[in-house]
Amino acid sequence: MQRSEYLVVERQESRAKTEVVAGITTFLTMAYIIFVNPAILSAAGMDRQALVVVTCIVSAITTAITGIVAHAPIAMAPGMGLNAFLAYSLVKAGHITWQTALGVVFLSGLLGVVLTLVGLRKRLVEAIPISLVSAISVGIGLFITFIGLVNMKVIVKNESTLVSAGPLTGTVAIGLVGLLLMAFLEIRRVKGSLLIGIVFSTVLALVFGYVEKPASLVSFNFDIRPVALQLDILGALKWSLFGSVFTLMFMDMFDSIGTLVACCHEARMVDDCGKIKGLGRLLVIDAGASMLGAALGTSTITSYIESAAGIEQGGRTGLTALVTALCFVLALLFVPVVGIVPEYATAPALVMVGLFMMKEIKRIDFNNTEEALPAFMIVVMIALSYNISTGLAFGFLSFVLIKLVAGKARELKPTMWVIALLSLLFVTMDNLRAIFGSTQ
């Protein structure tokens, strides 16, 4: 072998090693979803053990597809905030079955595919001011943080003040220790900080006898029948649920586009004009992944910003995504261990994810009331109404109304009027049903 050929092979081997390390890094930074997603969705009445398996399977499949088809170092998994929307906004607050909620997820993915193929998804993004887009992340972050504090029992129900601080019990202490550890590791920039914190809290719970040891460390029983193919699409085909379908599609759209823009630029997947190579293909995969996720029995699938951790390690191609997918496959073997992880051990990860999402607040111009008030309404209403759809509807409506009052209606894009109309229908849906119901 000539020296030039040897150098080429050596560079290829070095490139491959870099991609493998990058893929493992991405997995470590997002592996917390294996614990957290089942913890959230089980609140909707879904089988937690089956959810652990489904989370691993769907994350592996969709991430592998991204690597093979789009040749991108992007990982996909059930989205934080999106799973909370299914469990709390749809099932608990919306009083529908989790099967119907999965049908809503499927339809939102289908709508996302259609809108992407006809080019409307891009127009929807362009119609919303950046301050409102950022407010959605901040509001969901606050919402997720609140859920985490409730799951840790740091915040408890109070008949006089609605909520209050809970007593310091052993499990609360374990959760707080886990939260402090995660924060410390983040400060030290340790990869997999959330995963380490969850594992540490679980070990503490085992030591102090709050949870029992798993019957086995490894299992080959990958039963997903309790949740797979249980979605009720016909039940989701109701006018009253269209707002939820649109909201899920909308949330996933902004989540995915924000992640893809950030990660693809970092991975140098842009042309000379600064446009992302294959963005349309990535968006179609992202929306189609939600349809697959709903069929298998989990919430909306989205691109993960944690992919940036692998990209920072040198991940540039689909090989990074394939390695991450393989890690999710291997994680399937340890389902019994995941099954014993208590809620108060995963709850600190929700608080930390909420913290990460709150960083978007710096993009809201609070000196401009025309955009600050609608953004503020989104943040407050998502958290206090315990419903993401409600927060978005109030924010979009207030944005349009303020522009009308200020005499700046011409600044509103046509798509924004459509969004406002859908928001109005959403917030008045209960009254409309009562009116039409009384006339029958």
N, C-alpha and C positions, 0 to 999 in steps of 0.2 A: 504494500500500500504506500503510495506516494505521500509526502508530508502534507500537501494541500488537502488530499482526500482525508487523511487522518484528522486534520484540524476541523474539517467539516463535520465528521462523525463525532468528534469530541464536543463540538458546539451543540450538535443535535442532542447528545446525551445530557449535556448540561442544561439545555432548554427543557428537556423532558423532566429532569429532576426538579427544576424550578417549578414547573407546572404541577407536579405531584405535591410538592410542599405547599404550593398555593391552594390547591384543592383541599388538602387536609386542614389548612388554616381557616378557610371559609367554613368548613364543616364545624370546626371547634367553636367558631364565633356564633353560629346559628343553631347549634345542637340543642339549645335550651327549648326550641320549639317542640321537640319530641316529648318534653315534660309538660310544657305550658299549654299547648294546643288541646290535649286531652283534658287537662284540668278545667279549661274554660268551657269546652263544648259539653263536657259531662254535666255541667250546670243546666243544660237544656234537656237532660234526661237520656243522653246517649251513652252507650257502653264504653267505659273508659279504656278497658284493656284492648278492645277492638280499635279504638281511636289511636292508641299508641302505634299499632301495626299499620294502620291506614296512613298515619302521618309520615312514617318512614317510607312506605311504598310509594305514595303519591309524590313525595319530595324527591325520591330517587328517580322515578320515571320522568317527571317534568324537567328536572335538572339535566338528566341525560339527553332529553330531546333538545333542550337549549344548546347543549354542547355539540350534538351531532348535526342538527339542522341549521342552527344559527351560528355555529362555530364561535360562541361567545363564552367567556368565563363567568357566566351569570348563574346563580343558584336560585331555585324556586321552592316555595313551601307555603303552607297555609299562613295567610297574612295576619299579623297582630292588628287588632282593631276590627278587622273583617270578621274574625272568629267571635269577637265580643259582640259585634252587631248581630250575628246569627243567634247567639245564646241569649243575649239580654234584650236587644231591641225587637227581634222577631218573635222568639219563643216566649220569653218571660213577660215582656211588656206588650207584645202583639197578640199573645194568647193563641198562637197557632202551634201545630205539632212540629217537631224537628224534621219530620219527613217532608212536610210542606215547605219548611225553611230551606231544606236542601234543594227543593224544586225551584225556589226563588234564586238560589245560587246558580243553578244550571241555566235558568233563563237569563240571568245577568251576564253570564259568560257568553251565551249565544248572542245576546244583544251587543256585547262588546266585539265579538267577531264580525258581525254584520256591519257595525258602525266603522270598524277599522278598515274593512274591505272597500267600503264606499267612500272613505275619507272623512266621515263626519266626526270621528273621534278626535281628530286634530282640531277641528273647528270648535268643538266643545271646550277643549283645553284653552284655546286662544280667546274664548269669550269671557273667561273668568279671570279677574285681576289677580295678580300674584299674591296680594295681601290676603285674599280670601282663600286661595289655595293653601297658603301657609297656616291660616287660621284653622283649616280642617285638620292638619297634622297636630297643631297645638291642642285643639279641642279633644281629639281622640287620645292624645297623650295624657291629658288631664283625666279623661274618662277611664283609661286603662290604669292609671295610678290609683284612682279611687277604688276600682275593683280590686287591685292588689292589696290596698290597705284594709279593705273589708275582708278579703280572704285571709289576711294575717290576723284578723280580729283587733287590729290597731284602731279601726273605726267600727263602732257597733251602733245598732238602732237605739234611738232614744225617743220615747213617746212625747216628751216635752219639747225637745229641740231637733227632732227628726234623727240627727246623728250626734255622736259624741265619742270621745276617746275611750277605748276599752281598758279593762284592767290588765296589768302586766302579769301574764301567766307564763308557764314554762314554754308553751308552744309559741307564744308571742315573742318571747325572748329569743328563741331559736330563729324565728323569722327575721328579727331585727339584726341578729348577729350575721345572718346570711346576707342581709342588705348591706351592712357595713363592709363585709368582706368583698362583695361585688364592687362597691364603690372604691375600696382601696386598690383592688386589682385593676380597675379602670384607670385610676390615677397613675398606676405603675405601667399602664399600657400592656397588661398581660392578656394574651389571646385566650378566648374562651372563659372570660371572667364570670359571665352569667352561669355557664355550665358548672364551673368550679364551685360557685356559691350554692347552687342547688344541691350538688353532691355533698358538700360539706354540711349543709343544714340537715340533709337526710341522714348522714352519719351521726350527727348529734342526736337526732330523734331516735335512732337505733340505740345509741349508747344509753340514753335516759329512759328507754322503754316506752316511747310514745308510738312507735310502729314496730311491727314484727318483721323478722328476717324473711326474705323470700324463700319459697319452697325449693327453688333452684336458681342458679345464676344464669343458665342458658336454656332456651326453649326453642323447639322447632314447630310449635303450635301457632300458626299464623292465621287464626280464625278471624275473618272480617265480616262474617255473615250478619252479625247483629246490626251493622250500619251500612254495609255495601248494598247497592241496588235497592235501597229503601226510599229513595227520593220520590216525592209525589208532585210530578210536574203539572198534572191536571188541577190539583188542588191549589197550585201557585198561579194558575191562569185566572186570576180574579182582578177586577179593576182596582179593588182596595189594596192589592199587593203590588200594583205596577210601580207606585212610588218607591217601594222597597227594592224592586228589581233595578230601577233606575239609579237609586242611591248606591247600591252595591257596585254596579257597573262604574258609576262615577268615582267612587272611592278607590276602586282597583285601578281605574284609569290614571288618576293623578299619582297614586302610590307607585305604580309601575313606571310611568313616564319620568317621574322625578328620580327614581332609582336608576333607570336605564340611561338617562342623560348623564347623571353623575358618574356611574361606573364605566360606561362606554367611552366617555372622554378620558377618564383615567387610564383605561386600557388601550387608548389610542385607536379606537375603532371609529375614526372619523375621516371624512374625505378632505380635500383641499378647501372646500367651502365651509367646513366645520359641521357638516351634517353627519349624523350617525349612520354608519353603514348597516343596512339590513334592519332598520328600526321597525319598518312595517311588519317584517317577518317575526321579529321579537314580540311585537304587540299582539299579533295573531296567536302566537304560541301561548302568550300570557293569558289571553282571554279563553282560548281553548282549554288551557290547563284547569280553569275553574269548572268547566263542564265535566272534565274527567274527575276532578276532586269531588264534585257533588255526586257523581255516579258511584264513586268508591265510598263516600260517606263522610266528607269533611267540608270545611268552609272554603271560601274563595282562596285560590292559589295566586300568589303574586311574586314578582321579582324581589329578591332580598338585598337590602342595602349592605348587609354583612358581606356581600360578594366583594365589596371594596377592600376588605381585609386580605383576601386572597390576591386581589389585583395589586395591592401594595407589596405583596411578597413576590411579584413578578408574573402572575397569571395573565396570559394574553390570549389564549386560545380555548377551544372547546374541551381540550384535555383537562383543564382545571375543573370544569363543570363535571366531567365524567368521573374524576377522582372523588369529588364531593358526593356524587350520586352513589358511588361504590361504598362510601363511608356510611350513608344512610341504609344501604342494604345490609352491611355488617351489623349495624345497630339493631336490626330486627332480632338478632339472636339474644339480646339482653332485655327483652320485653318484661320478664318477671321482675327484674331489678327496677325497671322504670315504674312498674305497677305499684311499688310500695312507697314511692315518693309522695309525701303528704302535701296538701294544698298550701300550707304555710311555708313550705320549702320552695315552691314555685312562685308564690306571690311576690317575693322581693324582685324577681326578674321582671314582673309586670311594672313595678315601680321604676325600675331602671330603664325599661323600654319607654315608659312615659317620659322620663327625664330626657332621653335621647330625642324624642319627638318634640319636646318643648323648645328645642333649640331653634326651631323655625320661627319663633316669635320675633326674632330680630329682623325678619323680613316684612313685618307689619309696620306701616307708617302711622304711628299714633298721633302725629301732628296733623294728619289729613282726616278730618272727621268723616268725610264722605266714604272713606274706606275703613277707617278705624272702628266705627260703630257696627257696621255689618260683620266685620271680623270678630269684634268683641261678642256680638250676639251668637255667632257660631260657636266660639269657645265656651261661653257660659251655658248656652242651651244644650249643647251636647252633653256636658257634664251633669248639669242640674236636672235635666229632663230624663236622664239615663237612656237617651235615645239619639243615635247619631243622625238619623233621618230628620228628626225634628230640628236639630241644630242647624243642619244645612238649609232646610226650608226657611227658617226664620232669618238666616243670614242672607240668603239670596233675595228674599222678598224685601228685606230692609234696604239692601243695596239698590234695588230698582226704585223703591219708593223715595229714597233720599235723592236719587238722580232726578226723579220727576219733580219733587218739591224744589230742588235747586235749579230747575229749568235746564237741565243737561241731559234730557232724554235722548238727544241725538248721539250722545257718546256711547249709548248702549248698543251692542251688536245684536242683530236679529236672533242669534242663538240664545242670548241672555234672556230675551223676552219669553222664549220657549221654556227655558229653565225656570223662570219666575212663575209662569202659568202652571207648570207641573208642581212647583212648590206650593202654590196657592191651593191646588186641588188636594195636595197631601194634607195640609193643615186643616182643611175644611171637610175632609172625607167623612169623619164621624157625624158632623152636622148634616151633610148631604144624605147620608144613609138614614138618619133619623127623619129627615123631611120626606124623602121618598118612601120610607117605610110607613109613615103615618098616613100617606095618601092611598095606600093599598087597601 
